[in-house]
Amino acid sequence: MTLRFSKMHGSGNDFVVIDSRDGALALNPSLVRAMADRHTGVGFDQLLSVEPARDGVSAFYYGIWNADGSPSGQCGNGVRCVAAWLHRAGALNIGDTVQIQSPSGPVAVRLVDAHRVTVDMGEPIFDPPRIPFNAPHAADRYTMDVDGQALEIGAVSMGNPHAVVTVDEMTAPELSRLGPALTGHARFGEGSNAGFVQIVTPRHVRLRVHERGAGWTLACGTGACAAVAVLRQRGEVDAQVQVDLPGGSLQIDWQGPGERLWMTGPATFVFEGEWLDRRRGD
Ligand SMILES: N[C@H](CCC[C@H](N)C(=O)O)C(=O)O
């Protein structure tokens, strides 16, 4: 079996994008894990499949698989790459706005240029059962035991679950322990992406994310959205925030509760390739 793919990244969060607009692609966790291997496979944080829309109104559907083979509901850096991929495939023009269906619902993308995309990510979700996060009611912060340490977190969904922790130092050594512990914390029923955010000014933050299903990544688009949503709900950042991640910067715009959140950032092509899957002997 051979699979053609595009290798892309959004601020260093890297992807394999596969064209399944004919709906023929049959992925499974073991194939995803094999392709994700950075020694014996192609290597990626997530695999994204471009498929026919399933809701009858979006232009396309896109599927999201983490490197460990688990599915996700949303991928901020990934949907920007899908938009740029569609432009390169001749299916989307610069300046156009088009709705793309994700596993957690539709988002609207607009090509600013061939390598920069703005996404209407919808409204952040703070209602615990919809994150899902185990709490009696929604709050702008929760204190919980993480690996023996009392940690104050924010919890929000951007179509996928996020925990957000404010830190004074991005290089704090305990982050390497707290990241995985928070990602697998039992209060997040489906796991979480764990973001550690330092407020530089109300319009500028730094962020590192330990992603569910992928580990520490160079950037996380929904993580940037989640961090701004949590901090803005607390009144600690402005409506427009630059989020600096290890792999690059994203621009997040959110007026506040009840409003939709917008993310703008890059989408970069790296190479085109063909996956020669010899595991089946073909
Ligand atoms: N690891 C995430 C999916 C990818 C999110 C991230 N790469 C982004 O850009 O939003 C999850 O399991 O929910």
The ligand as an SDF file (V2000), in Angstrom:
LIG
                    3D

 13 12  0  0  0  0  0  0  0  0999 V2000
   -3.0410   16.9540   20.7810 N   0  0  0  0  0  0  0  0  0  0  0  0
   -4.3400   17.5770   20.5400 C   0  0  0  0  0  0  0  0  0  0  0  0
   -4.6350   17.6890   19.0290 C   0  0  0  0  0  0  0  0  0  0  0  0
   -3.6730   18.6280   18.2940 C   0  0  0  0  0  0  0  0  0  0  0  0
   -3.7380   20.0350   18.7910 C   0  0  0  0  0  0  0  0  0  0  0  0
   -2.6040   20.9660   18.3690 C   0  0  0  0  0  0  0  0  0  0  0  0
   -1.5730   20.4120   17.5630 N   0  0  0  0  0  0  0  0  0  0  0  0
   -3.1420   22.2730   17.7820 C   0  0  0  0  0  0  0  0  0  0  0  0
   -2.4700   22.9040   16.9580 O   0  0  0  0  0  0  0  0  0  0  0  0
   -4.2430   22.6900   18.2360 O   0  0  0  0  0  0  0  0  0  0  0  0
   -5.4440   16.7740   21.2170 C   0  0  0  0  0  0  0  0  0  0  0  0
   -5.2850   15.5640   21.3890 O   0  0  0  0  0  0  0  0  0  0  0  0
   -6.4670   17.3830   21.5450 O   0  0  0  0  0  0  0  0  0  0  0  0
  1  2  1  0
  2  3  1  0
  2 11  1  0
  3  4  1  0
  4  5  1  0
  5  6  1  0
  6  7  1  0
  6  8  1  0
  8  9  2  0
  8 10  1  0
 11 12  2  0
 11 13  1  0
M  END
$$$$
